């Protein structure tokens, strides 16, 4: 028989830790984000997190069902950071652009956490708020329900996919990052027109663009497509 879930109000540790800190879900998530930033996913364990919080590792299970539950909370916290301060303007394209760029930026600011969470569905409050907001923007703009879901799907997956890709680049060792960037200015730029004419003519532009994220461009292309569809509905 599965172990009963402790009600949230009873999970809280009311006594401070040995160092005088009163634990909370928010504090644990913030500490986990710091540990991921400093040590990567391999460094995030219940034992190490307990040491960082000056608490017995078993105390964490009063707040989370396990480390996977903590992972979901971390992902939801990143979405919460992205939405903090955002308000819809009533201009659907500007609103979707703002949400997408905010979510992408929040994940890229925590690349190690992004690698753990971009492919997860948290079902938590911030994720639900983001989904509700995007769906509301699209429906209010005039998209039918099937098109709303289709565009929402592409919008969310594109945002998270680019966040994961860009985060993966940022977690590479500095030497590897520099080597990848230099490849566009050395190997690609040095290819002769006789064998690789299209790469040769594009090499200067590739060297500039390929070391930056393509997400803003891809986002605009998605919004262009949605706008064209909306125009067709109204015509």
N, C-alpha and C positions, 0 to 999 in steps of 0.2 A: 504494500500500500504506500503511495507517495506521501512524503512528509508534508504536513499542513504548512501553508505559508503563514508566516508571522505577520499580523496586520502592521501596516506601515508605522502607525503611531507607537507601536510596541517595539519596533526594531531599533529605535533611537537609543543610543548610549547616553544616559543623562549625567553620569559621572565623567569628569574630564580624564584625559589620558595622564600618564605619569608626568608629562611636561606641562600639564594644565590646559591642553587643548580639548575642546568639546567637539567630538566628531559629528559630521553631518554628511549626507550624500554629496552635497556640493563640494565640501572640502576634500572628500575622497576622490572625486572625479578630477578636481583641479590638481591634486597631488599626482594622480595617475597620468594626467597630461604632461606634467613636468617631467616625470620619470620617463615617459615615452620620448619626449624631446631630448633628454640627456642620454638615455641608454638604449633606446629602441625597444621594439616589442619583446625581445628576449629578456630585457631587464625588468619587465613588468610581471611580477609574481606576487601572490598574496603575502609571502614572507617578506619580500623587499618592501612592499607597500606598507605592511605593518610596521616595519622598522622606520620608514620615512615618516609615518604618522605617530610613532612612539606608542603603538598599540599592539596588542596581541593580534596576530593575523586572523584568528577565529572571530574577532569582533567585526570584521568586514562582512561576515555572513549574516549579521543583523540588518545590514543595509542592502545587500545584493545576494541573489541566490547562488552566485558563483562568479568566476572571472568572466564568463561569457556574458552574464547579465551586466557586469561592470562595463564590458566592451560596448554593449548597446547603449548604456547610459553615457559613455564618452561620445559616441556618435550623435546622440540626441543633444548633448551639450554643445557640440560644434554647430548644429543647426540652430540652436537657440542663440548662439553668438551671432550667427549670420542674420537672423531676423530681428535682433535687438535694435530698436529704433526705426525699423522700417514701417512705413505706412503707405497703403495704396493711394494713388493720386487720381485714379479714374481713367488714366491713359494706359490701356492694357499693354501696349508694347513697351513703354517705359517701365511699367511695373514689373513685367516679366524679366526685362533686362536687368533691373536692379536686384531682383531676387536671385537670378542666376549668378550674377557677378558676386553677390554677397556670399552665397553658399560656396562657390568655387574658392573665393578668397579665404573663407574661414577654414576650409580643409587644407589649403596650401600653406596656411600659417602654422599648421600642426601636421607636417607631412607624415611622421611616423604613425600618428593616430589615424590619419586619412587612409593609410594602407590597411589598417585593421577594420575600418568601419564603412568605407564607401560602398561596399557590396552587401551591407547588412540592412535589414528592415527592423527598425527599433520598435515601432508601434507605440512610442512614447509621445509625451505632450508636444514637444517642439516639432517633431516630425509630422505629427497629425496637423498642427497649426500651419506648417509650410504647405502640406498637401491641400488643405482646405483653402488656403490663400490662393494658390495657383489655379485650382479648379474654379474658384469664385471669379478670379480675374478673367478667365477664358469664357465662362458662361455669361458673365455680365457684358463681355465684349460682343456677344452675339453668336458664338460658335454653338452648333448643335452638340448634344451629349456625346455621340460617338466620336465626333471630331475633337471635342474637348479632351476626351480620354486619350485619344491617339496623340494629340499634341503634348498633353501633360506627360505621357509616357516618354516621348522623345526628348522633351525638355529636361525632365529629371534625370534620365539615364545619360544624356549627353553631358549634363553638368557634372554628375558624379564620375563618369568615365574620364573626362578631362582632368578632374581633380585628382583621381587616382594616378593617371599618367604623369601629371606634373609633379605630384608628390613623390612618385617613384624616382624621378630625376633628381629631386632635391635631397633624397636620402642617400644618393650615391656618394662615395668619398670625393672630396674636393678634386683630387687628381683625375678621377674618372670623369667628373663633370667638365673639367677643363679640356680633357682629351676629346670628349664628344663634341664640344663646341669648336675645337680647333679642326676637327675632321672636315667641317664645312668650308673652312678657310684654306685647308691644305689639299687633302685628297680630292674633294669635289671641285674646288677652284682650279686644280691642276689638270683636270681631264681635258684632252684635246677635242676640238670640234670634229675631227675626222672620225672619231669613234663614238663620242657621246655629244652630239651637237646640241640637243635640248638642255642637257645638264650644263654644258659649257656656256650657253647664252644666258641661263638663269642663275649661274653660280653666284654672282654678286648679290642678287636678291635673296637667294637661298641662305647665304652666309648671314644675312641680317635677320631674316624672318624665322629660320628654323631653330634659333636659340631662344625664342620666346614662345609663350603659350599660344596655341591656335584657338583657344576657347572663345575669346571675344569675337573672332571672325566666324567661327562655327555657330555661335549663338545668333549673330546677325543673320546668317543664312537661314537658320531655322525660323527666325521671326519674319524674314522676308517671305518665306514660303507660307507661313500662317497668315500673313497680311494679304497675300495674293488670294488665298482661299477665302478669306473673309470678304474681300472685294467681290469675288465671284458670287458669293451668297447674296450680297446686296444688289447685284446688277440684274 
